[in-house]
């Protein structure tokens, strides 16, 4: 007796709406106007993140103006860059400079999209998970120009700021001149030594430090060395990018 004929299994209907030039790239990065060298680990190196990313340079937004002059007058330029990223299919945005926390309130509103401007946004959460009395060491490219406006933008409660120890790299001989001064090639080992030395000194000066946060998106290449040298965790622009991507795409599936 022959087997009864079975109807073919129906396939679920999948309709993909038109309207984007690319698909499957969730995160867009608003870049400053810069051409300094970027090793793997930097937010703007294409091999840093294990998922695709859209990048958009913001012409007329040089690093010194953002770091040393509070990005004054540049909001419209960053909005334009963000819009171009969204038009290309990005669903949420971040930036290549932690000093753009100064525009954290404005950019999500003007772009009508999720925007995480700065790794400083992780600080309120980290202060909640550290043991009472534990401090965060905030490592910034320039501690003399990172101020209350950036902390306000990142939503850091004024009452919590006494638990922040801020250290900067502006007095270093190599990293700051290359990244902010746009001067010469980057010696990765030399830059790493500067960053590790600053973090070690901070911990020696204040043993209550329980973790580090890197403001600068060019510092993550040196996070492994700082973890090894201090035994403490480090959060930065790359840890935040992974968190953003996880929300957009969900955890990896096998």
Residue pairs with C-beta under 8 A, 6 or more apart in sequence:
16 23
20 87
20 88
20 89
21 87
21 88
21 89
22 54
22 88
22 89
23 89
24 52
24 89
25 52
25 53
25 54
25 88
25 89
25 90
26 51
26 90
26 91
26 92
26 245
26 248
26 249
27 49
27 51
27 53
27 54
27 90
27 91
27 92
27 93
27 94
27 241
27 244
27 245
27 248
28 53
28 54
28 55
28 56
28 82
28 85
28 86
28 88
28 90
28 92
28 93
28 94
29 43
29 44
29 53
29 54
29 55
29 56
29 85
29 93
29 94
29 95
29 96
30 56
30 58
30 78
30 81
30 82
30 85
30 93
30 94
30 95
30 96
30 100
31 44
31 55
31 56
31 57
31 58
31 81
31 95
31 96
32 57
32 58
32 61
32 62
32 63
32 66
32 96
32 97
33 57
33 58
33 59
33 60
33 61
33 62
33 63
34 62
34 63
34 96
34 182
35 182
36 63
36 178
36 179
36 182
36 186
36 218
37 178
37 185
37 186
38 44
38 45
38 218
39 45
39 186
39 188
39 221
40 47
40 48
40 221
41 48
41 220
41 221
41 222
41 223
41 238
42 48
42 217
42 218
42 220
42 221
43 94
43 96
43 217
43 218
43 220
43 237
43 238
43 241
44 55
44 96
44 217
46 53
48 220
48 238
49 238
49 241
49 242
49 245
51 245
51 249
53 241
54 85
54 88
54 89
54 90
56 81
56 82
56 84
56 85
57 81
58 74
58 77
58 78
58 80
58 81
59 77
60 74
60 77
61 71
61 74
61 77
61 78
62 182
63 97
63 179
63 180
63 182
64 180
64 181
64 182
65 71
65 72
65 74
66 74
66 97
66 99
66 100
67 97
67 99
67 141
67 142
67 145
67 180
68 142
68 145
68 180
70 99
70 102
70 145
70 149
71 78
71 99
71 100
71 102
71 103
75 103
75 106
75 107
75 110
78 95
78 100
78 103
78 107
79 107
79 110
79 111
82 93
82 107
82 110
82 111
82 113
82 115
83 111
85 93
86 93
86 111
86 113
91 113
91 114
91 248
92 113
92 114
92 115
92 116
92 244
92 247
92 248
93 107
93 111
93 113
93 114
93 115
93 116
94 115
94 116
94 117
94 237
94 240
94 241
94 244
95 115
95 116
95 117
95 118
95 217
96 217
96 237
97 118
97 216
97 217
98 117
98 118
98 119
98 120
98 140
98 150
98 214
98 215
98 216
98 217
98 237
99 118
99 145
99 146
99 150
99 215
100 107
100 117
100 118
101 117
101 118
101 120
101 121
101 150
101 151
101 153
101 154
102 149
102 150
102 153
103 117
103 153
104 115
104 117
104 118
104 121
104 153
104 154
104 155
105 153
107 115
107 117
108 114
108 115
114 244
116 240
116 244
117 153
118 150
118 153
118 154
118 215
118 237
119 213
119 214
119 215
119 217
119 235
119 236
119 237
119 239
119 240
120 138
120 150
120 151
120 153
120 154
120 156
120 213
120 215
121 154
121 155
121 240
122 213
122 235
122 239
122 240
123 136
123 138
123 154
123 156
123 160
123 164
123 213
124 154
124 155
124 156
124 157
124 160
126 136
126 211
126 213
126 235
127 136
127 156
127 160
127 163
130 136
130 163
130 210
130 211
131 210
133 208
134 163
134 208
134 209
134 210
134 211
135 163
135 164
135 165
135 206
135 208
135 209
135 210
136 163
136 164
136 165
136 209
136 210
136 211
136 212
136 213
137 164
137 165
137 166
137 167
137 199
137 202
137 203
137 206
137 209
137 211
137 212
137 213
138 146
138 164
138 165
138 166
138 167
138 212
138 213
138 215
139 167
139 168
139 169
139 195
139 198
139 199
139 202
139 212
139 213
139 214
139 215
139 216
139 219
140 146
140 166
140 167
140 168
140 169
140 215
140 216
141 168
141 169
141 170
141 175
141 176
141 179
141 180
141 215
141 216
141 218
141 219
142 168
142 169
142 170
142 176
142 180
143 166
143 167
143 168
143 170
144 168
144 170
146 166
146 168
146 215
151 158
151 161
156 164
165 202
165 206
165 209
167 198
167 199
167 201
167 202
168 198
169 175
169 176
169 194
169 195
169 198
169 216
170 176
170 180
172 194
172 198
173 194
174 187
174 190
174 191
174 194
175 191
175 194
175 195
175 218
177 183
177 184
178 184
178 185
178 186
178 191
179 186
179 216
179 218
188 221
191 221
191 222
192 221
192 222
192 225
195 219
195 222
195 225
195 226
196 222
196 225
196 226
196 229
199 212
199 226
199 229
199 230
200 229
200 230
202 209
203 209
203 230
203 232
209 232
210 232
211 232
211 233
211 234
211 235
212 226
212 230
212 232
212 233
212 234
212 235
213 234
213 235
213 236
214 220
214 223
214 234
214 235
214 236
214 237
217 236
217 237
219 236
220 236
220 237
220 238
223 234
223 236
223 238
226 232
226 234
227 233
227 234
